[in-house]
């Protein structure tokens, strides 16, 4: 999934678009370009957002800030629910990674 994140970040930044990818578990991975860096998000679109009530997400995050603190819960106007994280320093070189496997595992754990 680390490679997929980099592909999405690269596309988002180079084309100035929101890039997303549906994962097999029903989650969506997205990258949003910023002036300096990007936002990476993992979560559920509106139809599946009920899988994690916002109150549960916030409670879980606040009870384990050391593990989940970098991921910010986000509800979009369309009802989708994501955890997002800003990445400001990353390389587009082959094999480079913006987020570690552990970072991405923490996001998935937070949403489960």
C-alpha positions as CSV (number, residue, x, y, z in Angstrom):
1,X,0.0,0.0,0.0
2,X,3.0,2.3,0.5
3,X,3.6,2.3,-3.3
4,X,0.0,3.0,-4.0
5,X,0.1,6.0,-1.6
6,X,3.2,7.4,-3.5
7,X,1.4,6.9,-6.9
8,X,-1.6,8.7,-5.6
9,X,0.5,11.6,-4.1
10,X,2.5,11.9,-7.3
11,X,-0.7,12.0,-9.5
12,X,-2.4,14.5,-7.1
13,X,0.5,16.8,-7.0
14,X,1.5,16.7,-10.7
15,X,-2.1,17.0,-12.0
16,X,-3.4,19.2,-9.1
17,X,-6.4,16.8,-8.6
18,X,-7.7,14.6,-5.8
19,X,-6.5,11.1,-6.6
20,X,-8.3,8.1,-5.0
21,X,-8.3,4.4,-5.1
22,X,-10.8,1.9,-3.8
23,X,-9.3,-0.9,-1.6
24,X,-10.6,-4.4,-1.4
25,X,-11.9,-3.9,2.2
26,X,-14.3,-1.1,1.2
27,X,-12.0,1.7,2.3
28,X,-10.9,4.5,0.0
29,X,-7.3,5.8,-0.1
30,X,-7.0,9.4,-1.3
31,X,-4.3,12.1,-1.9
32,X,-5.1,15.8,-2.0
33,X,-2.5,18.2,-3.3
34,X,-1.4,21.1,-1.1
35,X,0.9,24.1,-1.9
36,X,3.7,22.3,0.1
37,X,3.0,18.6,0.2
38,X,-0.2,16.7,0.3
39,X,-2.9,15.3,2.5
40,X,-3.3,11.5,2.5
41,X,-6.6,10.1,3.7
42,X,-8.0,6.6,4.4
43,X,-11.6,6.0,5.1
44,X,-15.1,5.3,3.9
45,X,-17.3,7.0,1.3
46,X,-20.8,8.0,2.3
47,X,-22.5,4.7,1.8
48,X,-20.0,2.8,4.1
49,X,-19.2,5.6,6.6
50,X,-21.6,4.0,9.1
51,X,-18.9,1.3,9.7
52,X,-17.2,3.7,12.1
53,X,-19.3,6.2,14.1
54,X,-17.5,9.5,14.5
55,X,-17.8,9.4,18.3
56,X,-16.1,6.0,18.3
57,X,-13.3,7.2,16.0
58,X,-12.6,10.3,18.1
59,X,-12.7,8.3,21.4
60,X,-10.3,5.6,20.0
61,X,-7.9,8.3,18.6
62,X,-7.8,10.2,21.9
63,X,-7.3,7.1,24.0
64,X,-4.1,6.2,22.0
65,X,-2.6,9.5,20.9
66,X,0.9,8.1,20.7
67,X,-0.3,5.6,18.0
68,X,-3.1,7.5,16.3
69,X,-2.5,11.2,17.0
70,X,-1.0,12.0,13.6
71,X,-4.3,10.9,11.9
72,X,-7.0,13.5,12.0
73,X,-10.7,12.4,11.8
74,X,-12.5,14.1,9.0
75,X,-16.2,14.2,8.0
76,X,-16.8,15.5,4.6
77,X,-20.0,17.3,3.5
78,X,-21.2,14.3,1.5
79,X,-21.1,12.1,4.7
80,X,-17.9,10.3,4.0
81,X,-15.6,9.7,6.9
82,X,-11.8,9.6,6.7
83,X,-8.7,9.9,8.8
84,X,-6.2,12.3,7.1
85,X,-2.6,13.1,7.6
86,X,-0.5,15.9,6.1
87,X,2.8,15.0,4.5
88,X,5.1,17.8,3.7
89,X,8.4,16.0,2.9
90,X,8.5,13.2,0.4
91,X,10.5,12.1,-2.5
92,X,9.1,11.0,-5.9
93,X,12.1,8.8,-6.5
94,X,11.4,5.1,-7.2
95,X,11.1,3.1,-3.9
96,X,10.5,6.2,-1.8
97,X,7.7,6.2,0.7
98,X,5.6,9.1,2.1
99,X,4.2,7.0,4.9
100,X,5.5,3.8,6.5
101,X,3.6,0.5,6.6
102,X,3.1,1.1,10.3
103,X,1.6,4.6,9.6
104,X,-0.9,3.1,7.2
105,X,-1.6,0.1,9.6
106,X,-2.4,2.6,12.3
107,X,-4.9,4.4,10.1
108,X,-6.6,1.1,9.2
109,X,-6.6,0.1,12.9
110,X,-8.2,3.4,13.9
111,X,-11.0,2.9,11.4
112,X,-11.7,-0.7,12.4
